[in-house]
Amino acid sequence: MTAYESARDAGDTCGPRDPSAATTERALIGAWTIADPTSQAAYGSDAIGVAPDTLPDPALLESGLWIPTFNPESLERSVVILIGLETMAGTGPFADAEPGPIASALPNGAHVCCELGFVDTLENRISLPSVCFAGVGFGTMTPGRGSPDDIAVLPPSATITTSGVLELTSCMTAGDDGQPAALGRDRPQFLFAFHGQVVGPYGAALSGKYAP
């Protein structure tokens, strides 16, 4: 959701708020929840707050984006959510005023591709195949823990038996020339991530963290 100036009079129309002008208007807030009817567990988090024309500095991602996970073998359900945003990518009258999904596609058809690794509780790192997704990617941590069409982030050959973090590094998208370029090189872009996970009747949603 995006905060706009409210329309008080019948003749007023809703429009993007001028970010350079102070306002006392209340902003919209939101949250999301995903429920698993099978286990009766649920997980959720606050909505991401992003100013209409400002995303975080992509340099924050240079050391990687870490996505925490419980022991993958203990998960009964798992949803990995990856969201790539860029400025001036909204729709309709807000096309030039709000962020939206990264639209440019790489030669392989994906909009974002990142190198992937897993760091366990003893700080051992395992290299994994790269992960690629469109504007918003929905997958699962391990095979069989998500919806039938979900692609597993961890390949079947990966032997991981501890909790830890997925490490996304060197994220690429298409530059203005259509060739692979670092995320945020040609326009303001940023990557957000969540991992929703269920163990028995308990659910938790953990957001991606900037690597130190």
N, C-alpha and C positions, 0 to 999 in steps of 0.2 A: 504494500500500500504506500501511496505517496501523499504527503500533506500539501494541500492547496488552500488558497484563500477561500473562505466560505462565501456563498452568494446570499446576501441578506434581503435584497429587494427582488421583485418579480423580473425586473429588467436586467439584473446582474447575471453574468455567466461564470461558470467555474473556470479558473485559469491557473497556470503555474505561479507560485509565489516568487517574487523577486528576491533572490538570496542576498542581495546587497542591502535590502531594506529590513530594519528591525520589525518584528511583529509580535503581538501578544496573542495571536490566534493559537488555539490549542491544536496540536498536531495529532494526526491519526496514529494509533498504536495497534499492534496486533500480535497474535501468537498462532502457532499451528500445533496440531496433535494428530498422530497416526495411531490407530488402535488395531490390535491383533485379536479378532474374535476367538481364535482357536485357544489361545492361552489366557484370554481376558486381560492381557497386559497392554499398556499404552505408553507412548513416549512423545515428547513435544518440546518446544522451546519458544523463546521470543522471536518475533519477526526481526529481520535484519533492518537496521535503521541506516538509511543512506540519504544524504542530501540530494536534492534534484539534479545538481550539476557537479557533484563531487564524489569521487570514489577514493578509497585509501591508496596510498602510494604503492605501486606494484613492486617497488624495491623491497618492501617488507617481505615479499615472497622469495627473495633471492636465496635465502638459506633453507627454504622449503616450507611447506604447509603440512603440519602433522595432524593426523586424524586418529584419536585414541580408540582403542577397541579392547573389550574383554577377550579372554582366551577364545580364539575363533572356533575351537572345537566345542566350546560350551554354549555357543549361541544357538538358540532355537529359531529366531528370526533376525534378519539383519537387512537394513537398507542404508546404502551409502549414497548420499546426495551431494552432487558437485554442481555448483552454479557459477558460470562465467558471466560477468556483467561488463558492459561498457557504457560510457556516457552517450547522450543524444541518440538513444536507441529505443525510445518509447513508441507509442502508436497514436494515431489520430492527432488531435491538436497539441499533444504533449510530446510529439516525436523528437523535438529538439530541446526538451527541457527535463527529461527524466531518463534514468538508466534503463537498460533492457538487456536481453541475452546477446552475447557476442554473435554477430550475424555472419561474418566472413568465414568461409570454409577453407581448410587446408586441402592440398591436393588429394589426400585420402578420404575427403568428405567430412571429416570431423572438424569441429570448431576449436577445440582445445585438446592438446596432447601433453602429458607430463611423464617424466621418468618416475619410476615407482620403486620404493624399497620398504622393508619392514624392519623396525628396530624393536628388539624384545627387551625384557626387564633387565637383562645383563648387558645391554647396550651392544649386542651383536646385531649386525645389519645384514639382511638378505636382499639381494637385488632381484627384482621381479619385472615381468614384462610391462612396457609402458601402458598407461591407461589413457584412452581417448573418449571424448563425448561431444555431443552437440551442445546447444546453448545451456541446457540443463540435463545432467546425467543422473539416472537412477540405476543403481546396481545393488549387489549384495556382497558381503565380505567373503563368504565361502559358498561353493556350489550347494544348491538345495535349501538355502536359508531365506530365500526371498520369493518373489513371484516367479511363475514359470518362465517368463521372458527376461528376467533380470540376468545380466552378465556378472559373473563373479569376479571381484577384484583379485582375489588370491587364486592362482591356478590350482587344479587338482594335485599337481606334483609338489606343491609347497607343503612342507612339514613344519607347522607352527603350532606349538602347544602351550604358549604363554600369552598373557596379555601384552600389549605394546602399542606402537603407533605406526600407522602407514605414513610414509614420508613421500610427498609429492614435490619434485624439484624440476628445474629447467622447463617450466611450462611454456608451450609454444602455441601460437595461433597464426592466422594468415595476416601478413602485413599489407600495406596499401598496394604493393605490387603483386599480391596474390601468393607470394612465396612465404615459407615458414619464417616467423619472426618471434622474438621474445614477447611474452605477454606484456602489454602496456607500452610497447616501443613506439607505435605510431598514433595511439590515442589512449585516453584514460581507460584502463581495464583492470579488473581485479577478479580473484577467485575466492569463493566461499565454499565451505563444506560442512556437512553434518554426518554423523553416524548414529542411526537409530537402531537399538539392539534390544533383544528380549532374551532373558534367561528365566525359565519357569514363568511364574506370574509377575515378574518384575521387568520393567522397561526403563530405558534411559536414552536420552539423546545428547550426544557430545559434539560440540562444534569444533571445527578445525582450528588449530593453534598455529601462530607464527613460530617457526623454529628459531631457537636462540642463535 
